[in-house]
Structure formats: C-alpha cells, structure tokens
C-alpha cells in the first residue's frame, strides 16, 4: 500500500517514528477508523525490523462518541478549532481550519503542526508560544502558510487541555483569519492618508488667491503626494474654446512650445473637460497613447481628470510617471478628489480676480471724479485766461492725476489760418525735471497750491516752457501734420514715433526733449487743441478728450 510505504519512509527518517490515520474497510464492509504508528526497532543489516501499532479509533457500531460530539459542536463554526498533542501532532481540525489552510482534515490530522509554520519564522518563537500556552494560555496574531505556500495572519487563542491526572494532555487552539480585517485596516489607513493629503492641499490652497500662483502650487502638491514625475494644468479659455497651458512640471521645452493650447473638440483633455470622466492610459495601449500628447514625454502611464467647480469644469490636470503603477483605481480616486478641490479653489480665485478688477475700476473712477471736481473748483476761482489755461495744464502734470511730464495748449487762429502755441508747463531739461520731482516728493501740494505758486512766485506766463511753446506755429493747410489731423478728425491721436515721423513740426519735436511718444487731444468746446509730449495710452487720451 503506497501510504504504508510512505509511513515507513517517514519512520526511517525520524527516531520518534511516524503516525498515519487511516480508514479501514472491515469484513462486513463497514468502515473503521485506525491510527497506525511505525517505529524502527533496529538499524542493523539489510533486514530492518519495524514495529507497527494499530489503535482502534472507532467501535463496531459506529464512530467514537467523543469525536462525534466534538465534530458536531465545532465542526462547522466560522472560527478554526484545532487540537494538538503536547508533541505538536494534530489530532483534530475542523472545516474552518481546512478552509484556511487548503488542506483536508485527513491531510492535517496526524501531521505535526509545524507544517503550518512559515519557513522564515524561527522555531524559537513558536516554542515561546507553546510554553506560554502550557503556563495557562496565549493569544495574539500568528503568521501561517497554506497548502500553496501563501502566507496569511491568524488571530490565535490557545488553552491547555488538562486530564484527570492533572497533566496537560493536549492543546486547544482557536484560529480566526484576519486577512480581511488586515485588508480593511490597510484600506482605512489608505483612506486616512488620502483625507490627510486632501486636507493638506485644501489648507495650502486657501492661502493663495492669485490664479497663476494657485495653479502652480496645486500641481506641485499633486505630484509630491502621488509620487508622479510629470504634470500639467490647463484652464479653459471660453473665448477660443481652447485649453490653455497654465502650469507644468517635468515636461520638455518642446512640449511647452508645441502644446501651449489644445482645442477642446480635438483633444482627449477636452473630452475629459466636457464629459467629466477621468481618463487613464498606459504605453502598452499604443493606439490610445498616441492620442495623449503628454505621453509623448516618454511616460509609462498618464491620468487626466477635470478641474470641476460646483457648476462647471474649469480645466484639466494631467499627471504621469516613467515607471508602471499598480494602484490605478486608487490613483484615479485620489486625483479626482484633488481635481475637485483645485477646481473650487480656482473658481474662488477667478471670482476674487474679477472682484479685484471691479474694485480697481471703481477706485479709478473715484479718483477721476475727485480730479474733475478739483479741476472744476479751480476753474471757478478765476476768469483770467492765462490762469485758466495754466490750471488745465497743471492738472495734467500733477503726480496724483495723469502724471505727464510736460503739457502744452495750442489755440487755433482762424484769421491767420494757423495753430499757435499758447502755453506750456514742464521742465526744460532733465536736470530741472529731477529738481522739480525731488521738491514735490518732499511735500504733497494741491492743484491750487501749485497754480498759485507758479503765478505768484515764478510768473507762469513768462516761464521758459511758454517761450518754447509759442514758437510752434502750424498752418491749417498742412493736412499731413499730426496736430492738424487730430483737430480736423476731432479725435485723440497717440504718436509713438515722433522722432522719425515726417509729419512732425520741428518746434513740436523740440518740445519732446528727445522723446518719441506723445498724445494730441482736441478741445472741441473751445475750438482748441491740447497737446502733451509725455508717453500716453489710449485710455488717457479718451479721458482728456472728454474734458
């Protein structure tokens, strides 16, 4: 019989002998359980003698009642129940132990408990558990291996079984597979880590309101937390229906140059933006990889998720790495959560920027109204033409208003058919400009203080700028001249190339003191023309023309 031959081989290798549990078929064709032990009596010569002892483990009328009751009581409970001798031989194992280990009960019973020990765990550790059990019991987590060699943890409770003679005859062990609980603990740890990460990102983003800075910080945090190598953030441009590259890290210069903008209709990122469905791709999927522009950076994988606010998608974030990833679902979940947080922060940033722009616009309007009120009040203080003109020019060169360096008024003489320079304010050279600004910087002056000072102390009508301005005399028939053109077309002009412009009057050019930019604004109510030689923008010119 093969099993008896195996028993002999095991006995030859162990001085303590070997044990085998069998089912014997009796003459009346009923089964009887038997426990067979084999021991080597001598090792002399080729004819080795062995002693076989057979123990009857069942009665003629049926199984041993003690085992039968034990099987009925604990055979099918969810916890594993195992009983071993003090020598470590398994004498009972229920179905739960069989399910955990992968061995049948027949394969377990009669074998040494060491068959379940992981090979990398020292025997001294199990002996410590054994001695504590004999001392009253032990409980804790214990590593075991199943039939396939896979390792798993069990929660083990042990108690000694004491006979009538007061000696420990066997050891009872109750096992519970904690693999599922361990997986749950790992998932909870992962969830806690995700929540901590999301909280850290949320706390960080609340510190930033400027959009570009917020996006850059967000991308850096995402790459750090997810251990990714490359990332880009794109924001939707509603005017062009394009995703604009706003932040990037780890990308090549060619990527930044070639893919600064992506059409929503023609890109996978645009598809993610419109559908709100995240996208994941690996380089093994060649067809899909070619559609993802960030994969051209040599990545092993890439993930794209939308940046969503409460009501709409504002952009996308794409991240990827050079090494393969196994936690695909976890990455998608975490990145999607981060995308929602960043999307809300981005929306708040956009709202803040709009509010800030409105606030600045209102502030500018208030300043303009305040300036107009000051000028109107000043104009009502005199009826002298020269002082009225000087008030207008001073209001244009005050630091708190338009802040031009020089200004001049030219009046039309219809009888003579010319535009004649009338009055000007401003320094005659760079040295005087520095002295004036230094003096004004030491103390703030109101409009009327500057006007009264000029008239009472300096004699504004005879000032050097006036003598230079009065040299300007432009014929109204010179239609190509920029000043005549502004007057006839009744609209402000900004001249950016005065030095090379062939239609500039030489005396006008002299007023610029080497500058190239100035604005010409018609004063239609008075049939006059206002001119300043300082650099100006279109908005300032429109404001001047309206006054």
Secondary structure, 3 states (H helix, E strand, C coil): CHHHHHHHHHHHCCCCCEEEEEEEECCCCCEEEEEEEEEECCCCCCCCCEEEEEEECEECCEECHHHHHHHHHHCCCCCEEEEEECCCEEEEECHHHHHHHCCCHHHHCCCEHHHHCCCCCCHHHHHHHHHHHHCCCEEEEEEEECCCCCEEEEEEEEEEEECCCCCEEEEEEEEEECHHHHHHHHHHHHHHHHHHHHHHHHHHHCCCCCHHHHHHHHHHHHHHHHCCCEEEEEEEECCCCEEEEEEEECCCHHHHHHCCEEECCCCHHHHHHHHCCCEEEECCCHHHHCCCHHHHHCCCEEEEEEEECCCCEEEEEEEEECCCCCCHHHHHHHHHHHHHHHHHHHHHHHHHHHHHHHHHHHHHHHHHHHHHHHHHHHHCCCCCHHHHHHHHHHHHHCCCCCCCCCEEEEEEECCCCEEEEEEEECCCCHHHHHHHHHHHHHCCCCHHHHHHHHHHHHCHHHCHHHHHHCCCEEECCCCCCHHHHHHHHCCCEEECCHHHCCCCCHHHHHHCCCCCCEEEEEEHHHCEEEEECCCCCHHHHHHHHCC
